[in-house]
Amino acid sequence: MPVMHFRVRWPDASETRCYSPSSVVQDFLAPGRRYALDDFLQHSREALAMASERVRAKYGFACSQAMDQLAEIEHIAARFADAANAEVTVVAFD
């Protein structure tokens, strides 16, 4: 299963390198694209849940690292929850 990393830029211009245990994240996020904060969160939830399930199908257990990554994304995103028109940019897949 190909591990993927993707970099995102938050509304304050800080960046985070994120982990996915599967390349399925490429079906949900596109490099160079800006997402409204809520849309980015929804896409991230779906992508990381599906990636975790792919690990479960192959190895018999879900990927806790994918869920940890989602928790980190949600924690960071909470800082911008009250910001009007907050956007997240997917910088690149590594």
PyMOL Python script that loads the backbone (N, CA, C, O; Angstrom):
from pymol import cmd

cmd.read_pdbstr("""\
ATOM      1  N   MET A   1       0.859  -1.166   0.000  1.00  0.00           N
ATOM      2  CA  MET A   1       0.000   0.000   0.000  1.00  0.00           C
ATOM      3  C   MET A   1       0.910   1.236   0.000  1.00  0.00           C
ATOM      4  O   MET A   1       1.735   1.394   0.900  1.00  0.00           O
ATOM      5  N   PRO A   2       0.768   2.099  -0.989  1.00  0.00           N
ATOM      6  CA  PRO A   2       1.684   3.251  -1.074  1.00  0.00           C
ATOM      7  C   PRO A   2       1.338   4.350  -0.067  1.00  0.00           C
ATOM      8  O   PRO A   2       0.253   4.931  -0.109  1.00  0.00           O
ATOM      9  N   VAL A   3       2.255   4.613   0.814  1.00  0.00           N
ATOM     10  CA  VAL A   3       2.104   5.712   1.765  1.00  0.00           C
ATOM     11  C   VAL A   3       2.215   7.019   0.995  1.00  0.00           C
ATOM     12  O   VAL A   3       3.037   7.145   0.088  1.00  0.00           O
ATOM     13  N   MET A   4       1.393   7.982   1.355  1.00  0.00           N
ATOM     14  CA  MET A   4       1.424   9.303   0.722  1.00  0.00           C
ATOM     15  C   MET A   4       1.569  10.362   1.800  1.00  0.00           C
ATOM     16  O   MET A   4       1.089  10.202   2.922  1.00  0.00           O
ATOM     17  N   HIS A   5       2.224  11.418   1.447  1.00  0.00           N
ATOM     18  CA  HIS A   5       2.242  12.617   2.276  1.00  0.00           C
ATOM     19  C   HIS A   5       1.708  13.752   1.420  1.00  0.00           C
ATOM     20  O   HIS A   5       1.930  13.788   0.209  1.00  0.00           O
ATOM     21  N   PHE A   6       1.010  14.668   2.051  1.00  0.00           N
ATOM     22  CA  PHE A   6       0.533  15.844   1.335  1.00  0.00           C
ATOM     23  C   PHE A   6       0.721  17.058   2.233  1.00  0.00           C
ATOM     24  O   PHE A   6       0.540  16.997   3.449  1.00  0.00           O
ATOM     25  N   ARG A   7       1.086  18.150   1.599  1.00  0.00           N
ATOM     26  CA  ARG A   7       1.321  19.384   2.346  1.00  0.00           C
ATOM     27  C   ARG A   7       0.152  20.329   2.134  1.00  0.00           C
ATOM     28  O   ARG A   7      -0.338  20.504   1.018  1.00  0.00           O
ATOM     29  N   VAL A   8      -0.283  20.933   3.231  1.00  0.00           N
ATOM     30  CA  VAL A   8      -1.377  21.895   3.164  1.00  0.00           C
ATOM     31  C   VAL A   8      -0.928  23.223   3.770  1.00  0.00           C
ATOM     32  O   VAL A   8      -0.127  23.268   4.703  1.00  0.00           O
ATOM     33  N   ARG A   9      -1.469  24.295   3.209  1.00  0.00           N
ATOM     34  CA  ARG A   9      -1.217  25.642   3.719  1.00  0.00           C
ATOM     35  C   ARG A   9      -2.512  26.156   4.328  1.00  0.00           C
ATOM     36  O   ARG A   9      -3.560  26.192   3.683  1.00  0.00           O
ATOM     37  N   TRP A  10      -2.405  26.550   5.583  1.00  0.00           N
ATOM     38  CA  TRP A  10      -3.558  27.020   6.346  1.00  0.00           C
ATOM     39  C   TRP A  10      -3.791  28.506   6.095  1.00  0.00           C
ATOM     40  O   TRP A  10      -2.946  29.161   5.485  1.00  0.00           O
ATOM     41  N   PRO A  11      -4.906  29.047   6.548  1.00  0.00           N
ATOM     42  CA  PRO A  11      -5.207  30.464   6.319  1.00  0.00           C
ATOM     43  C   PRO A  11      -4.155  31.436   6.871  1.00  0.00           C
ATOM     44  O   PRO A  11      -4.052  32.564   6.388  1.00  0.00           O
ATOM     45  N   ASP A  12      -3.384  31.023   7.859  1.00  0.00           N
ATOM     46  CA  ASP A  12      -2.342  31.898   8.413  1.00  0.00           C
ATOM     47  C   ASP A  12      -0.998  31.717   7.703  1.00  0.00           C
ATOM     48  O   ASP A  12       0.018  32.245   8.155  1.00  0.00           O
ATOM     49  N   ALA A  13      -0.989  30.974   6.596  1.00  0.00           N
ATOM     50  CA  ALA A  13       0.196  30.697   5.764  1.00  0.00           C
ATOM     51  C   ALA A  13       1.137  29.651   6.361  1.00  0.00           C
ATOM     52  O   ALA A  13       2.181  29.366   5.776  1.00  0.00           O
ATOM     53  N   SER A  14       0.793  29.079   7.502  1.00  0.00           N
ATOM     54  CA  SER A  14       1.598  27.979   8.035  1.00  0.00           C
ATOM     55  C   SER A  14       1.303  26.730   7.205  1.00  0.00           C
ATOM     56  O   SER A  14       0.247  26.620   6.582  1.00  0.00           O
ATOM     57  N   GLU A  15       2.242  25.801   7.207  1.00  0.00           N
ATOM     58  CA  GLU A  15       2.060  24.572   6.441  1.00  0.00           C
ATOM     59  C   GLU A  15       2.208  23.353   7.344  1.00  0.00           C
ATOM     60  O   GLU A  15       2.927  23.374   8.343  1.00  0.00           O
ATOM     61  N   THR A  16       1.508  22.296   6.961  1.00  0.00           N
ATOM     62  CA  THR A  16       1.567  21.031   7.674  1.00  0.00           C
ATOM     63  C   THR A  16       1.793  19.920   6.655  1.00  0.00           C
ATOM     64  O   THR A  16       1.161  19.893   5.599  1.00  0.00           O
ATOM     65  N   ARG A  17       2.692  19.017   6.981  1.00  0.00           N
ATOM     66  CA  ARG A  17       2.888  17.818   6.154  1.00  0.00           C
ATOM     67  C   ARG A  17       2.020  16.723   6.760  1.00  0.00           C
ATOM     68  O   ARG A  17       2.183  16.357   7.924  1.00  0.00           O
ATOM     69  N   CYS A  18       1.101  16.210   5.960  1.00  0.00           N
ATOM     70  CA  CYS A  18       0.120  15.241   6.428  1.00  0.00           C
ATOM     71  C   CYS A  18       0.411  13.859   5.860  1.00  0.00           C
ATOM     72  O   CYS A  18       1.029  13.719   4.805  1.00  0.00           O
ATOM     73  N   TYR A  19      -0.046  12.851   6.575  1.00  0.00           N
ATOM     74  CA  TYR A  19       0.192  11.446   6.239  1.00  0.00           C
ATOM     75  C   TYR A  19      -1.100  10.761   5.805  1.00  0.00           C
ATOM     76  O   TYR A  19      -2.169  11.010   6.362  1.00  0.00           O
ATOM     77  N   SER A  20      -0.983   9.900   4.808  1.00  0.00           N
ATOM     78  CA  SER A  20      -2.066   8.993   4.442  1.00  0.00           C
ATOM     79  C   SER A  20      -1.448   7.626   4.157  1.00  0.00           C
ATOM     80  O   SER A  20      -0.422   7.550   3.482  1.00  0.00           O
ATOM     81  N   PRO A  21      -2.044   6.555   4.651  1.00  0.00           N
ATOM     82  CA  PRO A  21      -1.496   5.223   4.384  1.00  0.00           C
ATOM     83  C   PRO A  21      -1.811   4.724   2.977  1.00  0.00           C
ATOM     84  O   PRO A  21      -1.387   3.631   2.600  1.00  0.00           O
ATOM     85  N   SER A  22      -2.544   5.505   2.204  1.00  0.00           N
ATOM     86  CA  SER A  22      -2.972   5.075   0.877  1.00  0.00           C
ATOM     87  C   SER A  22      -3.001   6.267  -0.074  1.00  0.00           C
ATOM     88  O   SER A  22      -3.201   7.408   0.341  1.00  0.00           O
ATOM     89  N   SER A  23      -2.801   5.983  -1.337  1.00  0.00           N
ATOM     90  CA  SER A  23      -2.854   7.038  -2.355  1.00  0.00           C
ATOM     91  C   SER A  23      -4.287   7.487  -2.642  1.00  0.00           C
ATOM     92  O   SER A  23      -4.492   8.380  -3.464  1.00  0.00           O
ATOM     93  N   VAL A  24      -5.267   6.896  -1.994  1.00  0.00           N
ATOM     94  CA  VAL A  24      -6.665   7.271  -2.215  1.00  0.00           C
ATOM     95  C   VAL A  24      -6.903   8.755  -1.921  1.00  0.00           C
ATOM     96  O   VAL A  24      -7.863   9.339  -2.425  1.00  0.00           O
ATOM     97  N   VAL A  25      -6.059   9.351  -1.131  1.00  0.00           N
ATOM     98  CA  VAL A  25      -6.193  10.771  -0.814  1.00  0.00           C
ATOM     99  C   VAL A  25      -6.177  11.615  -2.095  1.00  0.00           C
ATOM    100  O   VAL A  25      -6.756  12.701  -2.128  1.00  0.00           O
ATOM    101  N   GLN A  26      -5.523  11.124  -3.135  1.00  0.00           N
ATOM    102  CA  GLN A  26      -5.478  11.849  -4.403  1.00  0.00           C
ATOM    103  C   GLN A  26      -6.842  11.906  -5.085  1.00  0.00           C
ATOM    104  O   GLN A  26      -7.058  12.737  -5.968  1.00  0.00           O
ATOM    105  N   ASP A  27      -7.751  11.041  -4.688  1.00  0.00           N
ATOM    106  CA  ASP A  27      -9.104  11.070  -5.233  1.00  0.00           C
ATOM    107  C   ASP A  27      -9.960  12.146  -4.574  1.00  0.00           C
ATOM    108  O   ASP A  27     -11.036  12.472  -5.073  1.00  0.00           O
ATOM    109  N   PHE A  28      -9.493  12.696  -3.462  1.00  0.00           N
ATOM    110  CA  PHE A  28     -10.279  13.646  -2.686  1.00  0.00           C
ATOM    111  C   PHE A  28      -9.694  15.059  -2.651  1.00  0.00           C
ATOM    112  O   PHE A  28     -10.418  16.035  -2.456  1.00  0.00           O
ATOM    113  N   LEU A  29      -8.386  15.155  -2.841  1.00  0.00           N
ATOM    114  CA  LEU A  29      -7.703  16.445  -2.762  1.00  0.00           C
ATOM    115  C   LEU A  29      -6.821  16.622  -3.990  1.00  0.00           C
ATOM    116  O   LEU A  29      -6.270  15.654  -4.515  1.00  0.00           O
ATOM    117  N   ALA A  30      -6.693  17.862  -4.441  1.00  0.00           N
ATOM    118  CA  ALA A  30      -5.883  18.141  -5.625  1.00  0.00           C
ATOM    119  C   ALA A  30      -4.810  19.178  -5.295  1.00  0.00           C
ATOM    120  O   ALA A  30      -5.109  20.207  -4.690  1.00  0.00           O
ATOM    121  N   PRO A  31      -3.567  18.913  -5.688  1.00  0.00           N
ATOM    122  CA  PRO A  31      -2.512  19.883  -5.441  1.00  0.00           C
ATOM    123  C   PRO A  31      -2.783  21.200  -6.166  1.00  0.00           C
ATOM    124  O   PRO A  31      -3.232  21.224  -7.312  1.00  0.00           O
ATOM    125  N   GLY A  32      -2.496  22.293  -5.457  1.00  0.00           N
ATOM    126  CA  GLY A  32      -2.704  23.614  -6.015  1.00  0.00           C
ATOM    127  C   GLY A  32      -4.105  24.153  -5.831  1.00  0.00           C
ATOM    128  O   GLY A  32      -4.365  25.320  -6.126  1.00  0.00           O
ATOM    129  N   ARG A  33      -4.997  23.334  -5.356  1.00  0.00           N
ATOM    130  CA  ARG A  33      -6.395  23.757  -5.198  1.00  0.00           C
ATOM    131  C   ARG A  33      -6.632  24.318  -3.805  1.00  0.00           C
ATOM    132  O   ARG A  33      -6.109  23.817  -2.809  1.00  0.00           O
ATOM    133  N   ARG A  34      -7.436  25.371  -3.766  1.00  0.00           N
ATOM    134  CA  ARG A  34      -7.882  25.954  -2.501  1.00  0.00           C
ATOM    135  C   ARG A  34      -9.257  25.400  -2.162  1.00  0.00           C
ATOM    136  O   ARG A  34     -10.120  25.246  -3.027  1.00  0.00           O
ATOM    137  N   TYR A  35      -9.436  25.105  -0.879  1.00  0.00           N
ATOM    138  CA  TYR A  35     -10.708  24.580  -0.400  1.00  0.00           C
ATOM    139  C   TYR A  35     -11.208  25.462   0.732  1.00  0.00           C
ATOM    140  O   TYR A  35     -10.434  25.895   1.584  1.00  0.00           O
ATOM    141  N   ALA A  36     -12.491  25.718   0.732  1.00  0.00           N
ATOM    142  CA  ALA A  36     -13.089  26.329   1.919  1.00  0.00           C
ATOM    143  C   ALA A  36     -12.786  25.394   3.090  1.00  0.00           C
ATOM    144  O   ALA A  36     -12.748  24.176   2.916  1.00  0.00           O
ATOM    145  N   LEU A  37     -12.573  25.945   4.255  1.00  0.00           N
ATOM    146  CA  LEU A  37     -12.168  25.160   5.417  1.00  0.00           C
ATOM    147  C   LEU A  37     -13.081  23.955   5.643  1.00  0.00           C
ATOM    148  O   LEU A  37     -12.591  22.842   5.835  1.00  0.00           O
ATOM    149  N   ASP A  38     -14.380  24.155   5.622  1.00  0.00           N
ATOM    150  CA  ASP A  38     -15.316  23.044   5.851  1.00  0.00           C
ATOM    151  C   ASP A  38     -15.205  21.984   4.759  1.00  0.00           C
ATOM    152  O   ASP A  38     -15.293  20.791   5.047  1.00  0.00           O
ATOM    153  N   ASP A  39     -15.014  22.404   3.520  1.00  0.00           N
ATOM    154  CA  ASP A  39     -14.851  21.444   2.425  1.00  0.00           C
ATOM    155  C   ASP A  39     -13.570  20.638   2.601  1.00  0.00           C
ATOM    156  O   ASP A  39     -13.561  19.423   2.405  1.00  0.00           O
ATOM    157  N   PHE A  40     -12.490  21.320   2.971  1.00  0.00           N
ATOM    158  CA  PHE A  40     -11.230  20.625   3.193  1.00  0.00           C
ATOM    159  C   PHE A  40     -11.381  19.580   4.300  1.00  0.00           C
ATOM    160  O   PHE A  40     -10.892  18.458   4.172  1.00  0.00           O
ATOM    161  N   LEU A  41     -12.051  19.951   5.372  1.00  0.00           N
ATOM    162  CA  LEU A  41     -12.259  19.007   6.473  1.00  0.00           C
ATOM    163  C   LEU A  41     -13.077  17.806   6.015  1.00  0.00           C
ATOM    164  O   LEU A  41     -12.753  16.670   6.360  1.00  0.00           O
ATOM    165  N   GLN A  42     -14.119  18.039   5.252  1.00  0.00           N
ATOM    166  CA  GLN A  42     -14.954  16.937   4.771  1.00  0.00           C
ATOM    167  C   GLN A  42     -14.163  16.009   3.854  1.00  0.00           C
ATOM    168  O   GLN A  42     -14.232  14.788   3.990  1.00  0.00           O
ATOM    169  N   HIS A  43     -13.419  16.584   2.929  1.00  0.00           N
ATOM    170  CA  HIS A  43     -12.597  15.770   2.025  1.00  0.00           C
ATOM    171  C   HIS A  43     -11.546  14.983   2.805  1.00  0.00           C
ATOM    172  O   HIS A  43     -11.297  13.814   2.512  1.00  0.00           O
ATOM    173  N   SER A  44     -10.935  15.620   3.789  1.00  0.00           N
ATOM    174  CA  SER A  44      -9.912  14.945   4.600  1.00  0.00           C
ATOM    175  C   SER A  44     -10.514  13.796   5.390  1.00  0.00           C
ATOM    176  O   SER A  44      -9.929  12.715   5.463  1.00  0.00           O
ATOM    177  N   ARG A  45     -11.675  14.024   5.979  1.00  0.00           N
ATOM    178  CA  ARG A  45     -12.345  12.951   6.735  1.00  0.00           C
ATOM    179  C   ARG A  45     -12.635  11.749   5.843  1.00  0.00           C
ATOM    180  O   ARG A  45     -12.354  10.609   6.211  1.00  0.00           O
ATOM    181  N   GLU A  46     -13.192  12.012   4.683  1.00  0.00           N
ATOM    182  CA  GLU A  46     -13.535  10.923   3.770  1.00  0.00           C
ATOM    183  C   GLU A  46     -12.284  10.204   3.278  1.00  0.00           C
ATOM    184  O   GLU A  46     -12.242   8.974   3.259  1.00  0.00           O
ATOM    185  N   ALA A  47     -11.270  10.959   2.883  1.00  0.00           N
ATOM    186  CA  ALA A  47     -10.051  10.361   2.341  1.00  0.00           C
ATOM    187  C   ALA A  47      -9.327   9.515   3.378  1.00  0.00           C
ATOM    188  O   ALA A  47      -8.922   8.388   3.090  1.00  0.00           O
ATOM    189  N   LEU A  48      -9.162  10.052   4.582  1.00  0.00           N
ATOM    190  CA  LEU A  48      -8.415   9.316   5.608  1.00  0.00           C
ATOM    191  C   LEU A  48      -9.206   8.130   6.147  1.00  0.00           C
ATOM    192  O   LEU A  48      -8.618   7.112   6.512  1.00  0.00           O
ATOM    193  N   ALA A  49     -10.529   8.248   6.201  1.00  0.00           N
ATOM    194  CA  ALA A  49     -11.344   7.097   6.608  1.00  0.00           C
ATOM    195  C   ALA A  49     -11.237   5.983   5.572  1.00  0.00           C
ATOM    196  O   ALA A  49     -11.101   4.812   5.926  1.00  0.00           O
ATOM    197  N   MET A  50     -11.298   6.347   4.297  1.00  0.00           N
ATOM    198  CA  MET A  50     -11.186   5.334   3.251  1.00  0.00           C
ATOM    199  C   MET A  50      -9.788   4.713   3.255  1.00  0.00           C
ATOM    200  O   MET A  50      -9.643   3.503   3.079  1.00  0.00           O
ATOM    201  N   ALA A  51      -8.773   5.535   3.454  1.00  0.00           N
ATOM    202  CA  ALA A  51      -7.399   5.010   3.510  1.00  0.00           C
ATOM    203  C   ALA A  51      -7.252   4.034   4.673  1.00  0.00           C
ATOM    204  O   ALA A  51      -6.629   2.982   4.530  1.00  0.00           O
ATOM    205  N   SER A  52      -7.820   4.379   5.810  1.00  0.00           N
ATOM    206  CA  SER A  52      -7.759   3.509   6.979  1.00  0.00           C
ATOM    207  C   SER A  52      -8.482   2.189   6.715  1.00  0.00           C
ATOM    208  O   SER A  52      -8.021   1.126   7.131  1.00  0.00           O
ATOM    209  N   GLU A  53      -9.612   2.266   6.025  1.00  0.00           N
ATOM    210  CA  GLU A  53     -10.361   1.050   5.696  1.00  0.00           C
ATOM    211  C   GLU A  53      -9.605   0.166   4.706  1.00  0.00           C
ATOM    212  O   GLU A  53      -9.718  -1.058   4.759  1.00  0.00           O
ATOM    213  N   ARG A  54      -8.846   0.767   3.817  1.00  0.00           N
ATOM    214  CA  ARG A  54      -8.023  -0.023   2.902  1.00  0.00           C
ATOM    215  C   ARG A  54      -6.962  -0.804   3.674  1.00  0.00           C
ATOM    216  O   ARG A  54      -6.645  -1.947   3.342  1.00  0.00           O
ATOM    217  N   VAL A  55      -6.419  -0.162   4.713  1.00  0.00           N
ATOM    218  CA  VAL A  55      -5.459  -0.861   5.575  1.00  0.00           C
ATOM    219  C   VAL A  55      -6.164  -2.017   6.271  1.00  0.00           C
ATOM    220  O   VAL A  55      -5.619  -3.118   6.355  1.00  0.00           O
ATOM    221  N   ARG A  56      -7.381  -1.771   6.774  1.00  0.00           N
ATOM    222  CA  ARG A  56      -8.145  -2.827   7.447  1.00  0.00           C
ATOM    223  C   ARG A  56      -8.391  -4.002   6.503  1.00  0.00           C
ATOM    224  O   ARG A  56      -8.243  -5.158   6.897  1.00  0.00           O
ATOM    225  N   ALA A  57      -8.760  -3.711   5.270  1.00  0.00           N
ATOM    226  CA  ALA A  57      -9.029  -4.775   4.303  1.00  0.00           C
ATOM    227  C   ALA A  57      -7.782  -5.601   4.010  1.00  0.00           C
ATOM    228  O   ALA A  57      -7.870  -6.810   3.794  1.00  0.00           O
ATOM    229  N   LYS A  58      -6.646  -4.963   4.004  1.00  0.00           N
ATOM    230  CA  LYS A  58      -5.407  -5.678   3.667  1.00  0.00           C
ATOM    231  C   LYS A  58      -4.776  -6.373   4.867  1.00  0.00           C
ATOM    232  O   LYS A  58      -4.266  -7.487   4.744  1.00  0.00           O
ATOM    233  N   TYR A  59      -4.810  -5.710   6.041  1.00  0.00           N
ATOM    234  CA  TYR A  59      -4.074  -6.217   7.199  1.00  0.00           C
ATOM    235  C   TYR A  59      -4.944  -6.680   8.366  1.00  0.00           C
ATOM    236  O   TYR A  59      -4.452  -7.290   9.315  1.00  0.00           O
ATOM    237  N   GLY A  60      -6.234  -6.386   8.287  1.00  0.00           N
ATOM    238  CA  GLY A  60      -7.131  -6.825   9.344  1.00  0.00           C
ATOM    239  C   GLY A  60      -7.314  -5.843  10.484  1.00  0.00           C
ATOM    240  O   GLY A  60      -7.988  -6.160  11.464  1.00  0.00           O
ATOM    241  N   PHE A  61      -6.734  -4.667  10.379  1.00  0.00           N
ATOM    242  CA  PHE A  61      -6.908  -3.641  11.413  1.00  0.00           C
ATOM    243  C   PHE A  61      -6.849  -2.273  10.757  1.00  0.00           C
ATOM    244  O   PHE A  61      -6.163  -2.079   9.753  1.00  0.00           O
ATOM    245  N   ALA A  62      -7.572  -1.334  11.334  1.00  0.00           N
ATOM    246  CA  ALA A  62      -7.605   0.030  10.801  1.00  0.00           C
ATOM    247  C   ALA A  62      -6.268   0.720  11.054  1.00  0.00           C
ATOM    248  O   ALA A  62      -5.473   0.276  11.881  1.00  0.00           O
ATOM    249  N   CYS A  63      -6.040   1.789  10.344  1.00  0.00           N
ATOM    250  CA  CYS A  63      -4.788   2.542  10.486  1.00  0.00           C
ATOM    251  C   CYS A  63      -4.976   3.659  11.517  1.00  0.00           C
ATOM    252  O   CYS A  63      -5.598   4.681  11.227  1.00  0.00           O
ATOM    253  N   SER A  64      -4.445   3.459  12.698  1.00  0.00           N
ATOM    254  CA  SER A  64      -4.574   4.473  13.743  1.00  0.00           C
ATOM    255  C   SER A  64      -3.801   5.734  13.383  1.00  0.00           C
ATOM    256  O   SER A  64      -4.166   6.825  13.820  1.00  0.00           O
ATOM    257  N   GLN A  65      -2.751   5.603  12.602  1.00  0.00           N
ATOM    258  CA  GLN A  65      -1.968   6.780  12.210  1.00  0.00           C
ATOM    259  C   GLN A  65      -2.800   7.706  11.306  1.00  0.00           C
ATOM    260  O   GLN A  65      -2.664   8.927  11.384  1.00  0.00           O
ATOM    261  N   ALA A  66      -3.648   7.138  10.461  1.00  0.00           N
ATOM    262  CA  ALA A  66      -4.530   7.954   9.624  1.00  0.00           C
ATOM    263  C   ALA A  66      -5.525   8.717  10.493  1.00  0.00           C
ATOM    264  O   ALA A  66      -5.806   9.889  10.242  1.00  0.00           O
ATOM    265  N   MET A  67      -6.054   8.050  11.511  1.00  0.00           N
ATOM    266  CA  MET A  67      -6.998   8.721  12.405  1.00  0.00           C
ATOM    267  C   MET A  67      -6.302   9.771  13.272  1.00  0.00           C
ATOM    268  O   MET A  67      -6.891  10.802  13.595  1.00  0.00           O
ATOM    269  N   ASP A  68      -5.056   9.508  13.645  1.00  0.00           N
ATOM    270  CA  ASP A  68      -4.267  10.518  14.369  1.00  0.00           C
ATOM    271  C   ASP A  68      -4.043  11.735  13.484  1.00  0.00           C
ATOM    272  O   ASP A  68      -4.118  12.871  13.952  1.00  0.00           O
ATOM    273  N   GLN A  69      -3.766  11.499  12.198  1.00  0.00           N
ATOM    274  CA  GLN A  69      -3.570  12.606  11.272  1.00  0.00           C
ATOM    275  C   GLN A  69      -4.838  13.421  11.135  1.00  0.00           C
ATOM    276  O   GLN A  69      -4.788  14.651  11.125  1.00  0.00           O
ATOM    277  N   LEU A  70      -5.967  12.756  11.029  1.00  0.00           N
ATOM    278  CA  LEU A  70      -7.228  13.471  10.941  1.00  0.00           C
ATOM    279  C   LEU A  70      -7.462  14.309  12.193  1.00  0.00           C
ATOM    280  O   LEU A  70      -7.913  15.450  12.095  1.00  0.00           O
ATOM    281  N   ALA A  71      -7.168  13.768  13.346  1.00  0.00           N
ATOM    282  CA  ALA A  71      -7.324  14.529  14.596  1.00  0.00           C
ATOM    283  C   ALA A  71      -6.442  15.775  14.585  1.00  0.00           C
ATOM    284  O   ALA A  71      -6.864  16.838  15.039  1.00  0.00           O
ATOM    285  N   GLU A  72      -5.224  15.649  14.070  1.00  0.00           N
ATOM    286  CA  GLU A  72      -4.340  16.819  13.989  1.00  0.00           C
ATOM    287  C   GLU A  72      -4.910  17.863  13.029  1.00  0.00           C
ATOM    288  O   GLU A  72      -4.903  19.057  13.330  1.00  0.00           O
ATOM    289  N   ILE A  73      -5.402  17.412  11.874  1.00  0.00           N
ATOM    290  CA  ILE A  73      -6.008  18.338  10.912  1.00  0.00           C
ATOM    291  C   ILE A  73      -7.184  19.059  11.548  1.00  0.00           C
ATOM    292  O   ILE A  73      -7.306  20.277  11.409  1.00  0.00           O
ATOM    293  N   GLU A  74      -8.049  18.336  12.239  1.00  0.00           N
ATOM    294  CA  GLU A  74      -9.212  18.963  12.874  1.00  0.00           C
ATOM    295  C   GLU A  74      -8.809  19.917  13.985  1.00  0.00           C
ATOM    296  O   GLU A  74      -9.450  20.950  14.180  1.00  0.00           O
ATOM    297  N   HIS A  75      -7.756  19.583  14.712  1.00  0.00           N
ATOM    298  CA  HIS A  75      -7.262  20.460  15.777  1.00  0.00           C
ATOM    299  C   HIS A  75      -6.743  21.777  15.190  1.00  0.00           C
ATOM    300  O   HIS A  75      -7.060  22.854  15.695  1.00  0.00           O
ATOM    301  N   ILE A  76      -5.958  21.687  14.142  1.00  0.00           N
ATOM    302  CA  ILE A  76      -5.435  22.904  13.516  1.00  0.00           C
ATOM    303  C   ILE A  76      -6.575  23.710  12.901  1.00  0.00           C
ATOM    304  O   ILE A  76      -6.623  24.931  13.057  1.00  0.00           O
ATOM    305  N   ALA A  77      -7.479  23.050  12.215  1.00  0.00           N
ATOM    306  CA  ALA A  77      -8.597  23.733  11.562  1.00  0.00           C
ATOM    307  C   ALA A  77      -9.465  24.486  12.561  1.00  0.00           C
ATOM    308  O   ALA A  77     -10.040  25.522  12.226  1.00  0.00           O
ATOM    309  N   ALA A  78      -9.563  23.982  13.766  1.00  0.00           N
ATOM    310  CA  ALA A  78     -10.394  24.640  14.789  1.00  0.00           C
ATOM    311  C   ALA A  78      -9.919  26.063  15.066  1.00  0.00           C
ATOM    312  O   ALA A  78     -10.717  26.916  15.457  1.00  0.00           O
ATOM    313  N   ARG A  79      -8.643  26.326  14.869  1.00  0.00           N
ATOM    314  CA  ARG A  79      -8.113  27.691  15.080  1.00  0.00           C
ATOM    315  C   ARG A  79      -8.736  28.686  14.117  1.00  0.00           C
ATOM    316  O   ARG A  79      -8.794  29.881  14.409  1.00  0.00           O
ATOM    317  N   PHE A  80      -9.204  28.205  12.969  1.00  0.00           N
ATOM    318  CA  PHE A  80      -9.714  29.090  11.927  1.00  0.00           C
ATOM    319  C   PHE A  80     -11.231  29.004  11.766  1.00  0.00           C
ATOM    320  O   PHE A  80     -11.790  29.577  10.831  1.00  0.00           O
ATOM    321  N   ALA A  81     -11.880  28.306  12.655  1.00  0.00           N
ATOM    322  CA  ALA A  81     -13.324  28.062  12.533  1.00  0.00           C
ATOM    323  C   ALA A  81     -14.140  29.349  12.469  1.00  0.00           C
ATOM    324  O   ALA A  81     -15.171  29.393  11.797  1.00  0.00           O
ATOM    325  N   ASP A  82     -13.699  30.383  13.149  1.00  0.00           N
ATOM    326  CA  ASP A  82     -14.451  31.634  13.170  1.00  0.00           C
ATOM    327  C   ASP A  82     -13.973  32.644  12.132  1.00  0.00           C
ATOM    328  O   ASP A  82     -14.523  33.741  12.036  1.00  0.00           O
ATOM    329  N   ALA A  83     -12.964  32.287  11.363  1.00  0.00           N
ATOM    330  CA  ALA A  83     -12.431  33.199  10.346  1.00  0.00           C
ATOM    331  C   ALA A  83     -13.339  33.189   9.116  1.00  0.00           C
ATOM    332  O   ALA A  83     -13.678  32.129   8.592  1.00  0.00           O
ATOM    333  N   ALA A  84     -13.716  34.351   8.675  1.00  0.00           N
ATOM    334  CA  ALA A  84     -14.559  34.456   7.488  1.00  0.00           C
ATOM    335  C   ALA A  84     -13.766  34.038   6.254  1.00  0.00           C
ATOM    336  O   ALA A  84     -12.621  34.447   6.062  1.00  0.00           O
ATOM    337  N   ASN A  85     -14.394  33.224   5.432  1.00  0.00           N
ATOM    338  CA  ASN A  85     -13.799  32.791   4.158  1.00  0.00           C
ATOM    339  C   ASN A  85     -12.455  32.086   4.308  1.00  0.00           C
ATOM    340  O   ASN A  85     -11.596  32.203   3.435  1.00  0.00           O
ATOM    341  N   ALA A  86     -12.266  31.365   5.391  1.00  0.00           N
ATOM    342  CA  ALA A  86     -11.005  30.637   5.602  1.00  0.00           C
ATOM    343  C   ALA A  86     -10.847  29.566   4.532  1.00  0.00           C
ATOM    344  O   ALA A  86     -11.776  28.812   4.243  1.00  0.00           O
ATOM    345  N   GLU A  87      -9.647  29.514   3.949  1.00  0.00           N
ATOM    346  CA  GLU A  87      -9.353  28.533   2.913  1.00  0.00           C
ATOM    347  C   GLU A  87      -8.070  27.787   3.246  1.00  0.00           C
ATOM    348  O   GLU A  87      -7.162  28.314   3.889  1.00  0.00           O
ATOM    349  N   VAL A  88      -8.030  26.557   2.790  1.00  0.00           N
ATOM    350  CA  VAL A  88      -6.855  25.698   2.938  1.00  0.00           C
ATOM    351  C   VAL A  88      -6.401  25.324   1.535  1.00  0.00           C
ATOM    352  O   VAL A  88      -7.212  24.943   0.691  1.00  0.00           O
ATOM    353  N   THR A  89      -5.113  25.436   1.294  1.00  0.00           N
ATOM    354  CA  THR A  89      -4.559  25.078  -0.017  1.00  0.00           C
ATOM    355  C   THR A  89      -3.785  23.775   0.113  1.00  0.00           C
ATOM    356  O   THR A  89      -2.956  23.619   1.009  1.00  0.00           O
ATOM    357  N   VAL A  90      -4.061  22.851  -0.780  1.00  0.00           N
ATOM    358  CA  VAL A  90      -3.236  21.641  -0.856  1.00  0.00           C
ATOM    359  C   VAL A  90      -2.031  22.030  -1.711  1.00  0.00           C
ATOM    360  O   VAL A  90      -2.168  22.283  -2.908  1.00  0.00           O
ATOM    361  N   VAL A  91      -0.860  22.075  -1.095  1.00  0.00           N
ATOM    362  CA  VAL A  91       0.346  22.541  -1.771  1.00  0.00           C
ATOM    363  C   VAL A  91       0.873  21.483  -2.733  1.00  0.00           C
ATOM    364  O   VAL A  91       1.134  21.771  -3.901  1.00  0.00           O
ATOM    365  N   ALA A  92       1.029  20.249  -2.235  1.00  0.00           N
ATOM    366  CA  ALA A  92       1.612  19.202  -3.066  1.00  0.00           C
ATOM    367  C   ALA A  92       1.433  17.851  -2.406  1.00  0.00           C
ATOM    368  O   ALA A  92       1.173  17.751  -1.206  1.00  0.00           O
ATOM    369  N   PHE A  93       1.578  16.813  -3.216  1.00  0.00           N
ATOM    370  CA  PHE A  93       1.713  15.463  -2.723  1.00  0.00           C
ATOM    371  C   PHE A  93       3.194  15.124  -2.753  1.00  0.00           C
ATOM    372  O   PHE A  93       3.880  15.397  -3.738  1.00  0.00           O
ATOM    373  N   ASP A  94       3.683  14.532  -1.680  1.00  0.00           N
ATOM    374  CA  ASP A  94       5.100  14.157  -1.607  1.00  0.00           C
ATOM    375  C   ASP A  94       5.242  12.661  -1.787  1.00  0.00           C
ATOM    376  O   ASP A  94       6.357  12.140  -1.759  1.00  0.00           O
TER     377      ASP A  94
END
""", "prot")
cmd.dss("prot")
cmd.show_as("cartoon", "prot")
cmd.util.cbc("prot")
cmd.orient("prot")
